[in-house]
Amino acid sequence: MRILFIGDVVGRPGREALENNLPLLEQEYDIDFTIVNGENATGGFGMDLKAYTALTSAGADALTMGNHTFDNKKIFNFIDEKDNIVRPLNLTAKAPGAGVRRFTLKNGASLAVVNLCGRVYSNMSLNCPFQAMEEVLKDLSLAETAIFVDFHADATSEKVCFGHYFDGRVSAVCGTHTHIQTADEKILSRGTAYITDAGMTGAYDSCLGMTKEAAISRFTQLRRQIMRPAPGERQINGVVVTLNDEHKAESIERISRICPEF
């Protein structure tokens, strides 16, 4: 099983980068299933139906989310209708959607996708992601299923500890949220593919996909500028994870591509 995971898609630049390049990437790496983090797909904050349609039409089989899941209220109109959106599992409040989704691939293989948010530095109300994942693993129906975890968190320490804690019990742990791709992709000792952060898909000359001036104003001015996705060249960040028949990782390869402005 070859899984392509694309890091946080930021606004229209990120969507267009995938619309123009995702099919080619899937062909190049002979991908069986594509997961895209779409929590920033609409203007950098949340995801509306237009963004959902753009990403799935480009080739995304599943869309994971994060702390901005419900920033765009339009998602309430369709999240329960779409069985390929995976929002954070460990929210304390009752919320629409699901934090675990199970998929059957064309070759008959089974894959569960889990989305969790970290608690360190977070201003969200969250249950413990470690305990939430333990509850998922109690589901005996997942015993013969590959499990891919998008761990959306600020702290590298929390992500690294999560990866090692569940090493051998899940197929892959890929971090998101910081929008900065890390160079620590590896297969952990018990067979779990791991990377602290898969990176960001959006404007290359930017601060986390947003205009530099607006982002800098948050550190230098009392009156902050409005954050908007930046123009210009785009980048695609992500990883390709290859799993064997026992759902252990055989390889994890980091992808970082620069795409022209359209």
BABASE-438979 format. One line per 10 residues: number of its first residue (from 1); for each residue z, x, y of C-alpha. Coordinates in nm, 2 decimals. Each point is the difference from the previous one (the first is absolute). Layout:
NUM) Z:X:Y ~ ...
***
This chain:
1) 0.00:0.00:0.00 ~ -0.10:0.14:0.34 ~ 0.17:-0.15:0.30 ~ -0.10:0.06:0.36 ~ 0.28:-0.05:0.25 ~ -0.08:-0.01:0.37 ~ 0.27:0.07:0.26 ~ 0.09:-0.23:0.29 ~ -0.31:-0.15:0.15 ~ 0.04:-0.02:0.38
11) -0.20:-0.27:0.19 ~ -0.38:-0.04:0.02 ~ -0.07:0.38:-0.02 ~ 0.18:0.01:-0.34 ~ -0.17:-0.31:-0.12 ~ -0.35:0.12:0.10 ~ 0.07:0.34:-0.16 ~ 0.05:-0.17:-0.33 ~ -0.28:-0.25:0.04 ~ -0.24:0.29:0.04
21) 0.15:0.24:-0.25 ~ 0.22:-0.16:-0.26 ~ -0.29:-0.10:-0.24 ~ -0.12:0.36:0.01 ~ 0.35:0.13:-0.07 ~ 0.04:-0.23:-0.30 ~ -0.33:0.11:-0.14 ~ 0.07:0.37:0.06 ~ 0.34:-0.01:-0.18 ~ -0.10:-0.26:-0.26
31) 0.28:-0.23:0.11 ~ 0.13:-0.28:-0.22 ~ 0.24:-0.16:0.26 ~ 0.05:0.05:0.37 ~ 0.32:-0.07:0.19 ~ 0.01:0.00:0.38 ~ 0.30:-0.01:0.23 ~ -0.09:-0.27:0.25 ~ 0.31:-0.05:0.20 ~ -0.15:0.14:0.32
41) -0.35:-0.14:-0.05 ~ 0.00:-0.24:0.30 ~ 0.04:0.19:0.32 ~ 0.25:0.23:-0.16 ~ 0.26:-0.28:-0.07 ~ -0.04:-0.23:-0.30 ~ -0.30:-0.14:-0.16 ~ -0.19:-0.32:0.07 ~ -0.26:-0.17:-0.21 ~ -0.29:0.18:0.16
51) 0.15:0.33:-0.09 ~ 0.08:-0.11:-0.35 ~ -0.35:-0.11:-0.05 ~ -0.14:0.32:0.14 ~ 0.21:0.22:-0.23 ~ -0.06:-0.20:-0.32 ~ -0.37:-0.03:0.08 ~ -0.01:0.38:0.04 ~ 0.14:0.04:-0.35 ~ 0.38:-0.03:0.01
61) 0.14:-0.16:-0.32 ~ 0.35:-0.01:0.12 ~ 0.16:0.02:0.34 ~ 0.36:0.13:0.05 ~ 0.20:-0.05:0.32 ~ 0.31:0.13:0.17 ~ 0.23:-0.05:0.29 ~ -0.27:-0.16:0.21 ~ -0.09:-0.26:-0.26 ~ 0.09:-0.30:0.20
71) -0.06:0.13:0.35 ~ -0.33:-0.20:0.02 ~ 0.12:-0.35:-0.07 ~ -0.35:-0.11:-0.13 ~ 0.09:0.16:-0.33 ~ 0.23:-0.29:-0.07 ~ -0.31:-0.22:-0.03 ~ -0.15:0.18:-0.30 ~ 0.24:0.25:-0.16 ~ 0.10:-0.25:-0.27
81) -0.37:-0.08:-0.07 ~ -0.10:0.36:-0.06 ~ 0.12:0.14:-0.33 ~ -0.09:0.36:0.09 ~ 0.23:0.04:0.29 ~ 0.33:0.19:-0.08 ~ 0.26:-0.02:0.27 ~ 0.34:0.19:-0.01 ~ 0.20:-0.11:-0.30 ~ 0.35:0.08:0.14
91) 0.01:-0.22:0.31 ~ 0.34:-0.17:0.04 ~ -0.14:-0.32:0.15 ~ -0.20:-0.25:-0.19 ~ -0.37:0.07:0.07 ~ -0.34:-0.12:-0.12 ~ -0.21:0.22:-0.22 ~ 0.10:0.23:-0.29 ~ 0.13:0.35:-0.02 ~ -0.15:0.06:-0.35
101) -0.35:-0.09:-0.11 ~ -0.15:0.05:-0.34 ~ -0.37:0.06:-0.04 ~ -0.24:0.02:-0.30 ~ -0.28:0.26:0.05 ~ -0.35:-0.04:-0.12 ~ 0.06:0.22:-0.30 ~ 0.30:-0.22:-0.10 ~ 0.27:0.23:0.11 ~ 0.30:-0.14:0.18
111) 0.14:0.13:0.33 ~ 0.31:-0.12:0.20 ~ 0.01:0.08:0.37 ~ 0.34:0.01:0.17 ~ 0.07:0.03:0.37 ~ 0.34:0.11:0.13 ~ 0.15:0.10:0.33 ~ 0.25:0.28:0.05 ~ 0.32:-0.06:0.19 ~ 0.07:0.34:0.17
121) -0.08:-0.03:0.37 ~ -0.13:-0.35:-0.05 ~ 0.08:-0.29:0.24 ~ -0.09:-0.25:-0.27 ~ 0.25:-0.20:-0.21 ~ -0.06:0.14:-0.35 ~ 0.15:0.00:-0.34 ~ 0.03:0.33:-0.18 ~ -0.35:0.11:-0.12 ~ 0.14:0.18:-0.29
131) 0.18:-0.31:-0.13 ~ -0.31:-0.21:0.07 ~ -0.22:0.23:-0.21 ~ 0.26:0.00:-0.28 ~ -0.02:-0.38:-0.01 ~ -0.38:0.02:-0.03 ~ 0.03:0.24:-0.30 ~ 0.22:-0.25:-0.18 ~ -0.31:-0.22:-0.04 ~ -0.10:0.07:-0.36
141) -0.35:-0.14:0.06 ~ -0.06:0.32:0.21 ~ 0.08:0.23:-0.29 ~ -0.36:0.06:-0.09 ~ -0.12:0.00:0.37 ~ -0.08:0.28:0.24 ~ 0.22:-0.03:0.31 ~ -0.11:0.12:0.34 ~ 0.26:0.00:0.28 ~ -0.08:0.02:0.38
151) 0.33:0.11:0.14 ~ -0.02:-0.07:0.38 ~ 0.27:0.21:0.16 ~ 0.09:0.23:0.29 ~ 0.21:0.27:-0.17 ~ -0.16:0.26:-0.22 ~ 0.33:0.04:-0.18 ~ 0.01:-0.37:-0.10 ~ -0.35:0.02:-0.13 ~ 0.05:0.32:-0.20
161) 0.32:-0.13:-0.15 ~ -0.17:-0.33:-0.09 ~ -0.28:0.19:-0.17 ~ 0.23:0.21:-0.21 ~ 0.23:-0.29:-0.09 ~ -0.29:-0.20:-0.14 ~ -0.19:0.29:-0.14 ~ -0.14:-0.09:-0.34 ~ 0.09:-0.37:0.05 ~ -0.29:-0.08:0.24
171) -0.35:0.15:0.00 ~ -0.02:0.09:0.37 ~ 0.21:0.00:0.32 ~ -0.20:0.04:0.31 ~ 0.17:0.00:0.34 ~ -0.13:-0.17:0.31 ~ 0.12:-0.08:0.36 ~ 0.01:0.33:0.18 ~ -0.38:0.02:0.03 ~ 0.01:0.37:-0.05
181) -0.14:0.12:-0.33 ~ 0.22:0.24:-0.19 ~ -0.12:0.29:-0.21 ~ 0.25:-0.05:-0.29 ~ -0.21:-0.20:-0.25 ~ 0.12:0.08:-0.35 ~ 0.07:-0.13:-0.34 ~ 0.38:-0.01:-0.05 ~ 0.16:0.13:-0.32 ~ -0.01:-0.33:-0.19
191) -0.35:-0.09:0.09 ~ 0.01:-0.20:0.33 ~ -0.26:0.08:0.27 ~ 0.17:0.05:0.33 ~ -0.08:0.06:0.37 ~ 0.25:-0.04:0.29 ~ -0.26:-0.16:0.23 ~ -0.37:-0.09:-0.07 ~ -0.08:0.01:0.37 ~ -0.19:-0.22:0.23
201) -0.35:-0.15:0.02 ~ -0.11:-0.05:0.36 ~ -0.08:0.19:0.32 ~ 0.01:0.38:-0.06 ~ 0.08:0.11:0.36 ~ 0.30:-0.22:0.04 ~ 0.38:-0.03:-0.04 ~ 0.04:-0.17:-0.33 ~ -0.33:-0.19:0.06 ~ 0.10:-0.13:0.34
211) -0.11:0.13:0.34 ~ 0.17:0.33:0.09 ~ 0.10:-0.10:0.36 ~ 0.17:-0.32:-0.11 ~ 0.19:0.18:-0.28 ~ 0.11:0.29:0.22 ~ 0.13:-0.25:0.27 ~ 0.26:-0.11:-0.25 ~ 0.16:0.35:0.03 ~ -0.07:0.08:0.36
221) 0.01:-0.33:0.20 ~ 0.25:-0.28:0.04 ~ -0.29:-0.25:0.03 ~ -0.19:0.03:-0.33 ~ -0.38:-0.06:-0.02 ~ -0.14:-0.25:-0.24 ~ -0.08:0.15:-0.34 ~ -0.36:-0.05:-0.11 ~ -0.21:0.17:-0.28 ~ -0.19:0.30:0.14
231) -0.38:0.04:0.01 ~ -0.21:0.29:-0.12 ~ -0.04:0.17:-0.34 ~ 0.19:-0.15:-0.29 ~ 0.18:0.15:-0.29 ~ 0.06:-0.13:-0.35 ~ 0.32:0.12:-0.18 ~ 0.11:-0.09:-0.35 ~ 0.03:0.12:-0.36 ~ -0.17:-0.04:-0.33
241) 0.23:-0.04:-0.29 ~ -0.12:0.03:-0.36 ~ 0.22:-0.15:-0.28 ~ -0.03:0.05:-0.37 ~ 0.04:-0.27:-0.27 ~ 0.38:0.03:0.01 ~ 0.00:-0.07:0.37 ~ 0.10:0.36:0.09 ~ -0.17:0.19:0.28 ~ -0.26:0.25:-0.10
251) -0.09:0.09:0.36 ~ 0.05:-0.09:0.36 ~ -0.26:0.12:0.26 ~ 0.05:-0.03:0.37 ~ -0.29:-0.13:0.21 ~ -0.05:0.07:0.37 ~ -0.34:-0.08:0.15 ~ -0.12:-0.01:0.36 ~ -0.26:-0.27:0.08 ~ -0.21:-0.04:0.31
261) 0.05:-0.27:0.25 ~ -0.22:-0.30:-0.06
***
